[in-house]
Amino acid sequence: MTLPVDELLTSGLVSRDRGPEVAFDSWKTVVQRSVLRFDFDCDHPRAFRGAVSRRSLAGVDFVSMESEKHGAYRGPETISSSDMGYYVMSLQMSGEFRMLQDGRTAVLRPGLFAIYDSSKPVTLVSSDDYKSVCIKFPKESIGARREDCLAGITATAFDCGVGLSSAVWAMVLSLNRSLGSLGHSGPLAVRNMMELVTAMLRTELGQNELDEAEPREALLRRIREYIDARLSDPDLSPHTVAAAHYISPRYLHSLFAGTDFTVSAWIRARRIELCRRDLADPRMVDVPAVAIAARWGFKGASHFGQVFKRETGSTPAEFRRQAMAQLHESRGCSS
């Protein structure tokens, strides 16, 4: 059973914001800027109208599209080295949409979704009354370093109303609607969403191809999940993390060598991010900063204050005042 789109539209999950309605030539330009480079055709270009809205955060693009009947094509001559490293996953909200890639054709009707690889030729054909919500994300965000990692499920129609897919798309639609109001919590929310997307895609593959494609990356994801679950432990350290995964500290450091963080820096960055989230939460305005620091594993107020200012440029008190002032200002503007 597919997800009832009418129910979604009245649930508040689907954003009603849309870009300005434009003619065919302008619409092509907006799509190429918001999604990827395509060649297009349209039976009635003078009568064509379409709209595109894009929101971006933490390396992920949220794109809402609606248009009349058209075709979009990415061939070898259209694909460039700058836009090869992405997947685009699209949920159909209205009309019909055909996606052709890797020798398969997905026919999407409301409540179905599919994914395509930006590094390969793809053909996309929409009917009139076409509406969709899609996310475009880097391949590395799901631990996919092998170019054909998802080749087994591209251009394959999946039901968004069953199993994990339902939770994933509820989160995608909710974030797409509220991305601008999440403040400092936004990057964490998007990262959590991508963890769900990764789990869903692994499930749809029916095997651990993502992990098999890059075992080190899979282990690194598990270690990051382990760290996230234990940030409140003040004794969390590279040594305890390595011991819990039966690897040497040296190997643990080598796993993080390909990222922008050392192990200790990652633990510290995650703690700071969660402290920032709590300090910016109006529901926690009466909770002392030192209590928030202790909640996320900092051992003392002085150490927390020094680390927080070094990482953010503000003291915890200054950060909280600025966050509350911005919240008050945004509420004043919306009233």
N, C-alpha and C positions, 0 to 999 in steps of 0.2 A: 504493500500500500504506500503510495507516494505521500509526501508531506503536503497537506492542504494549503496551497498558496494563499487562498482567500483568508484563511485563518491567520496566516503569518502577517498579511497586510493589515489586519485589525488588531494584532497582538502588540504592536509597538516595536517589534524587533526590526522590521524593514524600514530603512531610512526613506523618508519622503522627499529628502533633498535631491535635487537634480540639477544638472548643468543647464545652461541656456539652450533652447532648441535652435538648431542651426541647419543650414542647407548642406547638401552632399559634400561639396568641396571643403567647407569648413569642418564638417564632421570627420572627414578623412584625416585632416590635420590633427584634430583633437585626439582621435583614436591612436594615431601614431605617436603622439606625445605622451599619452596616458598609459598605453599598453605596449605595443610593439609596432615595428614597421610592417606594413602590408601593401599589397596591390589590391585595388577594389574594383568592383563593377556594380552597376545598378540599372535595372530596366527603365526606370523613370527618374533620372537624376534631378530634373527640375522640380518634381513634386515631392522629392525626398525630404524628410525631416528626421533629425535624431538628436539625442542628448547624452552627454557623458559627464559623470562626476567622479573625481578621484580624490581619495584621502590616502596619505602615506605616513607610516610610522614604523620605526625599528626595521627598516629594510623591506617592509611588506606594503604593497599597493592594494588598496581596496577600491574597486572600480564598479560603479553602477552604470548600466548602459540601457538605452531603449532606442528603437529605430524602426524604420520600415524595411521592406525586403531588400537584401543586398548580399554580395559575396565578398569575402576577404581571403587573400592568398599570400602565403609566404613560401617562395621558392628559393633555390640556392642563391639566386641573384639578389634576393631581398634580405636574406639573413646576413648579418654582419657580426664581426667578432665581439662587438660591444653588447650585443643583446642575445647571445647564445646561452647564457648561464641561468635561465629561468624556467620555472613551470608556471602555467596559468591554469587555474581551476575555476570552472564556471558553473554556476547554478542557474537553471532556467526558471524564470518567474512568470513568463507569458510568451505565447507564440510557440514556434518550433525552431530548432537550431540543429544543424548538421555539422559534425566535426569529423574530418577525415585525416588520419595520420597512422603511420606504421601498418598500412594495409587494412585498417579497420574504419568503420563508420559508426559513430555514435549519433543516434537520433534523440535529441533532448526535447522533452515536453515539460511543462511545469512540475517541479518537484524532483527532477533528475539533474545530475551533474556529471561532468567529465573533466579530464585534465589533458593538456597537451604540452609538448616540449618545445621551447623556443629555438632549439638548435636544429630542428628538423623541419622539412616542408610540411605545411598544414593547410587545409582548405576549410573555411568556415562559411556556412551559408545560413542566413536567417530568413524567416518568413516575415510578413507584416505583423505588427503588434509585438515585436520582439522586445523582451525585457530580461535582463540578467544581472546577477551580482557575481563578481569574480574577484579572486585574489591572485596577484602575481608575486612570486617569492623566489629568492635565489635558491639554487639547488643545494647549496651547502647548508641552508637552514634546516633541511631534513636529513643532513648527513650523507647526501648523495654526491659523491665525487666521481663515480663512474657515469659517463655521459648517458648511457642507455639504462640507467637504474630502474626507471619506471616504464620501460618499453613494453612490458607485458600488460599494462593497463591503460596506456594512452588511448584516447578516442574510444573509450568504453563507458557506456551509460551506467551510472549507479543511482540507487534510490536514496535520497537524503533523509527519508523519514524512518529509517530502520537502524537499530544498533548504534554504534559509535558515531556513524555519519550524522544522525539526528543531533547529537550533542555538539559535534563540530560545527555544523551549519548554524545552529542556534547561536553559538558563540561568535561566528564570523558575522552574522547579520546584526547581532547586538553591538559588536565593536564598530562595525561600519556605521551604525546609527549614532553611536555616542563617542566616537574617537576624539573629537575635539574637546570634550569635557572631562577626559580622564586625567589630565594634568600629569603629575610625576608618576602616576601608576600606569600610564599608557604603555611604555616599553615592556614592563613586566607582563601586562595583560596580553600583548601581542606575542611575546615569547611563550607564554602558557598556551595560547591558541595554536602556535606552530608545533608545540609538543603533541597536542591532540591531533593536528593534521598529520604529523609523522606517524603516530600510532594507527590512525585510520588508513593511511596509504599502505602501511605494512600489512594490516589486516586484509585490505582489498587484494594485495598481491598474493595472499594465501601462503606466504612463507617469509622468512627473515632475509629477503634479498637486500634490503637496505643495510642490515648489519653485515651480511656476508660480503657486500661490496666494499665495505670499509670497516673491518673489525676494530681498528684503533678508534675510529670515530664512534662506533657503538659503545665501546668501553668508556670513552670520554663522556658520552651522554649519560651513561649509568652513574658515573662518578659525579657529574654535576647534579643529577637528581638526588644522589646520596647527600651531597653537600647541602642542597636546598632543604632537605628534610631535617638537617641537624644544625642549622645556623644558630639556633638558640643555645647550643652547647659551647660554653666558653673555651673548652679544651679541644675543640675541633682544630685540627692542624694537618699539614701534609703527611706527617708520620701516621696519624690515626686513620686518615683516608686511605693511604697506601696499605696499611695493615688490614683494613676491612675488606679490601679487594684482592688480597693475597698477591700483591705486586710490590716491588721495591720502590722506595722513595725516588730513586734515580729514574726508574721507568715512568713513574707518575709525572715527574717533571718533564720527561720527554714527550708525554702525551700533550701537555699544555704548551710545549715549545712552539707548536704550529699555530697557536692562538695569540691574541694580543695580551694575554695575562699569564703570570706565574700562578701556581696553585694558591699561594697566600694572597696574591692580589685579587684573584677571583673570589675567594671567600670574603675578603674585605669589601669588594665592590658589591657583592650580593647583599651583605649586611647593610652597607650604606644605602643601597637602593630601597631596601625594605624600611629602614629608618626614615628615609625621605618620604616614603609613602605614608607612614604612620604620622609623621610630623605635619604632613599636609592634609590629614584627614580631620575635618571639623568635629567628627564624633569623638576624637581623641585629644581635643584641645586642652582638656584638664589633666591629661596624663603627663607627668613630668618627663622631660626629655631623657633623664637618666634612667627612668623605668623602661622607656622604649629601647634605649641602648642595651640595657640588661636583657630585655626580651629577645634581642637578636645577637646575643653572645659577646657584647663588649664588656670588659671586666671592670671598668671604672669610668667615672664621669670625665676625669681629666684626659684619659687616653681617647675616649670617644670624641670629646670636643676637638682634640688636636687632629685626629684622623678625619673627622667630618669636615672641618674647615679646609684641610689640605685637599680633600677630594672634591668639595663643592664650592669653595671660595667663601662660604658663609659659616658662622657659628650655628649650632642647632636652633638657638633662640631667634637669630636673624632670619634663618630659613623659614621657621614657623610663622613669624610675623609677616614675611613677604607672601607666603602661601595663603595665609588667612586674608591678607589685604587683596590679593588677586581674586580670591573666591568671593569676597564681599563686593568687589568691583564688578565681577562678571554677573553676579546675581542682581546688582543694581541696574546693570545694562539690560538685563533680560526682563526686568519687572516693568 
